[in-house]
Amino acid sequence: MKKIYLFLIAAIFVVAACSTDEVETFDDHNYLSFQKSELTYTFAFEGKDITSKEFDLPVTYAGRFFDKDVQFSIIAVDEKSTARSGADYEMVDASKQIIKAGTNEGNGKIRLLRTPALQEENLTLVLAITANDNFLPGVVDTLTVTISDRIVQPDWWDYNYQRYYLGTYTKSKLLLWLEFMGVSDGSNPLDTDEYREYVWYTGYTAPSIVYYDYAVRPKVAEFRRWLINKKSNPIDETLGVPVADTLGEF
């Protein structure tokens, strides 16, 4: 008799689990997520006359495309932030928080303010997606933005950069890489169609950036030669060895 009871309980559990999966997976809601949970911005590459920056907050959702532009909602979580509203950042008009028709990704906006304090310490701003008529918060519903006015490790210097391409981050290596690639604003030199693509993986709510090794690795090899032939392979001020000797396993 115990075996029958156990079988019935197991059957009820399986049915309940399947029903729950159907509710969570096959509903009519669109769940909006930030494409990353952390981003970094520094004013260090901006001219001294730049006192604010309208900063992009990439978002995405899995679901049917809208046939019109739709708004989404973002708020600042002040109790989790060291940045202060009105002094270190400003919310922008809600009309700028939109996803264009026929796509499932867009950019939210926040205005970051440049203050003298940013030259001494980093500030953090925590943002959250909130529900509205178009979207519910997805898996990555909060984003931490680190704000600075110093040279800091950018969020794009990720695992691939660390292991396969440029090795351990240092300030001097970053500046040399940007100089070699002709980038003056501190943005990721590999963030172009020549070097990367966005790939959706099953079960993920945001696309992953995948670099084309066949394009990146020859460029890093060229960077190594440039360091040796054009820059006399300078000593990395942090690692204490020639920069060309600290690049990744490519």
C-alpha positions as a Markdown table, in Angstrom:
| # | Residue | x | y | z |
|---|---|---|---|---|
| 1 | Met | 0.0 | 0.0 | 0.0 |
| 2 | Lys | 2.9 | 2.4 | 0.8 |
| 3 | Lys | 4.2 | 1.9 | -2.8 |
| 4 | Ile | 0.8 | 3.0 | -4.2 |
| 5 | Tyr | 0.8 | 6.1 | -2.0 |
| 6 | Leu | 4.3 | 7.0 | -3.0 |
| 7 | Phe | 3.5 | 6.5 | -6.7 |
| 8 | Leu | 0.5 | 8.8 | -6.4 |
| 9 | Ile | 2.5 | 11.5 | -4.6 |
| 10 | Ala | 5.2 | 11.3 | -7.2 |
| 11 | Ala | 2.7 | 11.5 | -10.0 |
| 12 | Ile | 1.0 | 14.6 | -8.4 |
| 13 | Phe | 4.5 | 16.2 | -8.0 |
| 14 | Val | 5.3 | 15.7 | -11.7 |
| 15 | Val | 2.0 | 17.1 | -12.8 |
| 16 | Ala | 2.4 | 20.1 | -10.6 |
| 17 | Ala | 5.9 | 20.7 | -11.8 |
| 18 | Cys | 4.9 | 20.5 | -15.4 |
| 19 | Ser | 2.0 | 22.8 | -14.8 |
| 20 | Thr | 4.4 | 25.3 | -13.1 |
| 21 | Asp | 6.8 | 25.1 | -16.0 |
| 22 | Glu | 4.0 | 25.9 | -18.4 |
| 23 | Val | 2.9 | 28.9 | -16.4 |
| 24 | Glu | 6.5 | 30.3 | -16.2 |
| 25 | Thr | 7.5 | 29.5 | -19.8 |
| 26 | Phe | 4.4 | 29.9 | -21.9 |
| 27 | Asp | 2.7 | 33.1 | -20.6 |
| 28 | Asp | 2.0 | 36.3 | -22.4 |
| 29 | His | 4.4 | 38.5 | -20.4 |
| 30 | Asn | 7.6 | 40.0 | -21.7 |
| 31 | Tyr | 10.5 | 39.8 | -19.2 |
| 32 | Leu | 13.0 | 42.6 | -19.6 |
| 33 | Ser | 16.6 | 42.1 | -18.4 |
| 34 | Phe | 19.7 | 44.2 | -18.4 |
| 35 | Gln | 22.3 | 42.7 | -20.7 |
| 36 | Lys | 24.9 | 42.9 | -17.9 |
| 37 | Ser | 24.6 | 43.1 | -14.2 |
| 38 | Glu | 27.6 | 45.4 | -13.9 |
| 39 | Leu | 29.0 | 48.3 | -16.0 |
| 40 | Thr | 31.8 | 50.8 | -15.5 |
| 41 | Tyr | 32.1 | 54.3 | -16.8 |
| 42 | Thr | 35.0 | 56.8 | -16.3 |
| 43 | Phe | 35.2 | 60.4 | -17.3 |
| 44 | Ala | 39.0 | 60.1 | -17.5 |
| 45 | Phe | 38.9 | 60.0 | -21.4 |
| 46 | Glu | 36.7 | 63.0 | -21.7 |
| 47 | Gly | 37.8 | 66.6 | -22.1 |
| 48 | Lys | 37.8 | 68.8 | -19.0 |
| 49 | Asp | 34.8 | 70.7 | -20.4 |
| 50 | Ile | 32.6 | 67.6 | -20.2 |
| 51 | Thr | 30.6 | 67.8 | -17.0 |
| 52 | Ser | 27.9 | 65.1 | -17.6 |
| 53 | Lys | 27.4 | 62.0 | -19.7 |
| 54 | Glu | 24.1 | 60.4 | -20.9 |
| 55 | Phe | 25.1 | 56.8 | -20.3 |
| 56 | Asp | 23.5 | 53.8 | -22.1 |
| 57 | Leu | 22.0 | 50.9 | -20.2 |
| 58 | Pro | 21.6 | 47.9 | -22.6 |
| 59 | Val | 18.4 | 45.9 | -22.1 |
| 60 | Thr | 16.9 | 42.9 | -23.9 |
| 61 | Tyr | 13.9 | 40.5 | -23.6 |
| 62 | Ala | 12.9 | 37.2 | -25.1 |
| 63 | Gly | 9.5 | 37.4 | -26.7 |
| 64 | Arg | 7.6 | 38.6 | -29.7 |
| 65 | Phe | 8.6 | 41.9 | -31.2 |
| 66 | Phe | 6.3 | 44.8 | -30.8 |
| 67 | Asp | 5.1 | 46.6 | -33.9 |
| 68 | Lys | 5.6 | 50.0 | -32.3 |
| 69 | Asp | 8.2 | 51.6 | -30.0 |
| 70 | Val | 7.5 | 50.6 | -26.4 |
| 71 | Gln | 8.6 | 52.2 | -23.1 |
| 72 | Phe | 10.1 | 50.4 | -20.1 |
| 73 | Ser | 10.7 | 51.6 | -16.6 |
| 74 | Ile | 14.0 | 52.0 | -14.7 |
| 75 | Ile | 14.5 | 53.4 | -11.2 |
| 76 | Ala | 17.5 | 54.1 | -9.0 |
| 77 | Val | 17.8 | 52.1 | -5.8 |
| 78 | Asp | 19.2 | 54.8 | -3.6 |
| 79 | Glu | 19.6 | 52.7 | -0.5 |
| 80 | Lys | 22.1 | 50.4 | -2.3 |
| 81 | Ser | 23.9 | 53.3 | -4.1 |
| 82 | Thr | 26.7 | 55.6 | -3.0 |
| 83 | Ala | 25.9 | 58.0 | -5.9 |
| 84 | Arg | 23.4 | 60.6 | -4.9 |
| 85 | Ser | 20.5 | 61.8 | -7.0 |
| 86 | Gly | 20.9 | 65.3 | -8.3 |
| 87 | Ala | 24.5 | 65.5 | -7.2 |
| 88 | Asp | 26.1 | 62.5 | -9.0 |
| 89 | Tyr | 23.4 | 61.4 | -11.4 |
| 90 | Glu | 20.0 | 62.4 | -12.8 |
| 91 | Met | 17.2 | 60.3 | -14.2 |
| 92 | Val | 16.3 | 61.2 | -17.8 |
| 93 | Asp | 12.9 | 61.6 | -19.3 |
| 94 | Ala | 11.0 | 58.4 | -19.3 |
| 95 | Ser | 10.4 | 58.8 | -23.1 |
| 96 | Lys | 14.0 | 57.8 | -23.6 |
| 97 | Gln | 13.6 | 54.4 | -22.0 |
| 98 | Ile | 12.3 | 52.7 | -25.1 |
| 99 | Ile | 12.7 | 49.6 | -27.3 |
| 100 | Lys | 12.3 | 50.3 | -31.0 |
| 101 | Ala | 9.6 | 48.4 | -33.0 |
| 102 | Gly | 10.8 | 45.2 | -34.5 |
| 103 | Thr | 13.6 | 44.4 | -32.1 |
| 104 | Asn | 14.1 | 42.9 | -28.7 |
| 105 | Glu | 16.8 | 45.0 | -27.4 |
| 106 | Gly | 17.5 | 48.7 | -26.7 |
| 107 | Asn | 19.2 | 51.1 | -24.3 |
| 108 | Gly | 17.9 | 52.8 | -21.2 |
| 109 | Lys | 19.5 | 56.1 | -20.3 |
| 110 | Ile | 20.9 | 57.7 | -17.1 |
| 111 | Arg | 22.7 | 61.0 | -16.9 |
| 112 | Leu | 26.0 | 60.8 | -14.9 |
| 113 | Leu | 27.4 | 64.0 | -13.4 |
| 114 | Arg | 31.2 | 64.7 | -13.2 |
| 115 | Thr | 32.2 | 65.9 | -9.8 |
| 116 | Pro | 35.7 | 66.4 | -8.2 |
| 117 | Ala | 35.1 | 63.5 | -5.8 |
| 118 | Leu | 35.3 | 61.0 | -8.7 |
| 119 | Gln | 39.0 | 61.7 | -9.0 |
| 120 | Glu | 39.5 | 60.3 | -5.5 |
| 121 | Glu | 36.9 | 57.5 | -5.2 |
| 122 | Asn | 34.5 | 55.5 | -7.3 |
| 123 | Leu | 30.8 | 55.8 | -6.8 |
| 124 | Thr | 28.2 | 53.1 | -7.5 |
| 125 | Leu | 24.7 | 53.5 | -8.8 |
| 126 | Val | 22.3 | 50.6 | -8.6 |
| 127 | Leu | 19.4 | 50.6 | -11.0 |
| 128 | Ala | 16.4 | 48.3 | -11.3 |
| 129 | Ile | 13.9 | 47.4 | -13.9 |
| 130 | Thr | 10.3 | 47.8 | -12.7 |
| 131 | Ala | 7.0 | 46.5 | -14.1 |
| 132 | Asn | 4.9 | 48.5 | -16.5 |
| 133 | Asp | 2.2 | 47.8 | -19.1 |
| 134 | Asn | 4.8 | 46.3 | -21.5 |
| 135 | Phe | 7.3 | 44.5 | -19.4 |
| 136 | Leu | 7.9 | 42.6 | -16.2 |
| 137 | Pro | 11.4 | 42.5 | -14.6 |
| 138 | Gly | 13.5 | 39.6 | -16.0 |
| 139 | Val | 16.3 | 37.5 | -14.5 |
| 140 | Val | 18.9 | 40.3 | -14.6 |
| 141 | Asp | 16.6 | 43.0 | -13.1 |
| 142 | Thr | 19.3 | 45.1 | -11.4 |
| 143 | Leu | 22.4 | 46.8 | -12.7 |
| 144 | Thr | 25.4 | 48.3 | -10.8 |
| 145 | Val | 27.1 | 51.2 | -12.6 |
| 146 | Thr | 30.6 | 52.1 | -11.2 |
| 147 | Ile | 31.4 | 55.7 | -11.9 |
| 148 | Ser | 34.9 | 57.2 | -11.8 |
| 149 | Asp | 37.1 | 60.0 | -13.2 |
| 150 | Arg | 40.3 | 57.9 | -13.1 |
| 151 | Ile | 41.7 | 55.2 | -15.4 |
| 152 | Val | 40.1 | 52.0 | -14.1 |
| 153 | Gln | 39.6 | 48.5 | -15.5 |
| 154 | Pro | 36.8 | 48.7 | -18.0 |
| 155 | Asp | 34.0 | 46.1 | -17.8 |
| 156 | Trp | 34.8 | 44.9 | -21.3 |
| 157 | Trp | 38.2 | 43.7 | -20.1 |
| 158 | Asp | 36.6 | 40.3 | -19.4 |
| 159 | Tyr | 37.6 | 36.7 | -19.2 |
| 160 | Asn | 38.5 | 36.4 | -22.9 |
| 161 | Tyr | 40.6 | 39.5 | -22.7 |
| 162 | Gln | 42.3 | 38.3 | -19.5 |
| 163 | Arg | 43.1 | 34.7 | -20.6 |
| 164 | Tyr | 43.4 | 34.6 | -24.3 |
| 165 | Tyr | 44.3 | 38.1 | -25.5 |
| 166 | Leu | 45.9 | 40.7 | -23.4 |
| 167 | Gly | 46.5 | 39.0 | -20.0 |
| 168 | Thr | 46.2 | 40.6 | -16.6 |
| 169 | Tyr | 44.7 | 44.2 | -16.7 |
| 170 | Thr | 47.1 | 47.1 | -15.9 |
| 171 | Lys | 46.6 | 50.8 | -16.6 |
| 172 | Ser | 49.7 | 51.0 | -18.8 |
| 173 | Lys | 48.7 | 48.0 | -20.9 |
| 174 | Leu | 45.2 | 49.5 | -21.4 |
| 175 | Leu | 46.5 | 52.8 | -22.5 |
| 176 | Leu | 49.0 | 51.2 | -24.9 |
| 177 | Trp | 46.2 | 48.9 | -26.4 |
| 178 | Leu | 43.9 | 51.9 | -26.9 |
| 179 | Glu | 46.7 | 53.8 | -28.6 |
| 180 | Phe | 47.6 | 50.9 | -30.9 |
| 181 | Met | 43.9 | 50.4 | -31.8 |
| 182 | Gly | 43.3 | 54.2 | -32.4 |
| 183 | Val | 40.7 | 54.5 | -29.7 |
| 184 | Ser | 40.6 | 57.7 | -27.7 |
| 185 | Asp | 37.4 | 57.4 | -25.7 |
| 186 | Gly | 38.2 | 54.3 | -23.7 |
| 187 | Ser | 35.7 | 52.1 | -25.5 |
| 188 | Asn | 36.3 | 48.4 | -26.4 |
| 189 | Pro | 38.4 | 48.3 | -29.6 |
| 190 | Leu | 37.0 | 44.9 | -30.4 |
| 191 | Asp | 33.4 | 46.1 | -30.2 |
| 192 | Thr | 32.9 | 46.0 | -34.0 |
| 193 | Asp | 31.5 | 43.6 | -36.5 |
| 194 | Glu | 35.0 | 42.7 | -37.5 |
| 195 | Tyr | 35.8 | 41.2 | -34.2 |
| 196 | Arg | 32.6 | 40.1 | -32.4 |
| 197 | Glu | 29.1 | 38.9 | -32.7 |
| 198 | Tyr | 26.2 | 38.4 | -30.2 |
| 199 | Val | 25.1 | 34.8 | -29.6 |
| 200 | Trp | 22.0 | 33.7 | -27.8 |
| 201 | Tyr | 22.4 | 30.5 | -25.7 |
| 202 | Thr | 19.4 | 28.4 | -24.6 |
| 203 | Gly | 18.2 | 29.4 | -21.2 |
| 204 | Tyr | 19.9 | 32.8 | -21.2 |
| 205 | Thr | 17.9 | 36.0 | -21.2 |
| 206 | Ala | 20.6 | 38.1 | -22.8 |
| 207 | Pro | 23.1 | 37.5 | -25.7 |
| 208 | Ser | 26.7 | 36.7 | -25.0 |
| 209 | Ile | 29.5 | 38.5 | -26.8 |
| 210 | Val | 31.7 | 36.0 | -28.7 |
| 211 | Tyr | 34.9 | 37.2 | -30.3 |
| 212 | Tyr | 36.2 | 35.8 | -33.6 |
| 213 | Asp | 39.5 | 34.3 | -32.7 |
| 214 | Tyr | 40.6 | 34.3 | -36.3 |
| 215 | Ala | 40.3 | 38.1 | -36.3 |
| 216 | Val | 41.4 | 38.9 | -32.7 |
| 217 | Arg | 44.5 | 36.8 | -32.3 |
| 218 | Pro | 46.4 | 38.2 | -35.4 |
| 219 | Lys | 45.6 | 41.7 | -34.1 |
| 220 | Val | 47.0 | 40.8 | -30.7 |
| 221 | Ala | 50.1 | 39.4 | -32.4 |
| 222 | Glu | 50.4 | 42.6 | -34.3 |
| 223 | Phe | 50.1 | 44.5 | -31.0 |
| 224 | Arg | 53.0 | 42.5 | -29.6 |
| 225 | Arg | 55.2 | 43.3 | -32.6 |
| 226 | Trp | 54.2 | 47.0 | -32.2 |
| 227 | Leu | 55.1 | 47.0 | -28.6 |
| 228 | Ile | 58.6 | 45.6 | -29.4 |
| 229 | Asn | 59.4 | 47.5 | -32.6 |
| 230 | Lys | 57.6 | 50.8 | -32.1 |
| 231 | Lys | 57.6 | 51.2 | -28.3 |
| 232 | Ser | 60.8 | 49.4 | -27.4 |
| 233 | Asn | 58.7 | 47.0 | -25.3 |
| 234 | Pro | 58.2 | 49.2 | -22.2 |
| 235 | Ile | 58.2 | 47.9 | -18.7 |
| 236 | Asp | 54.7 | 47.4 | -17.2 |
| 237 | Glu | 54.6 | 49.7 | -14.2 |
| 238 | Thr | 52.4 | 47.3 | -12.3 |
| 239 | Leu | 53.8 | 43.9 | -13.2 |
| 240 | Gly | 57.4 | 45.0 | -13.5 |
| 241 | Val | 58.1 | 43.1 | -16.7 |
| 242 | Pro | 58.0 | 44.1 | -20.4 |
| 243 | Val | 54.4 | 44.6 | -21.6 |
| 244 | Ala | 54.8 | 42.3 | -24.6 |
| 245 | Asp | 55.7 | 39.4 | -22.2 |
| 246 | Thr | 52.4 | 39.8 | -20.2 |
| 247 | Leu | 49.9 | 39.2 | -23.0 |
| 248 | Gly | 47.5 | 36.3 | -23.0 |
| 249 | Glu | 47.8 | 32.7 | -24.2 |
| 250 | Phe | 47.2 | 33.4 | -27.9 |
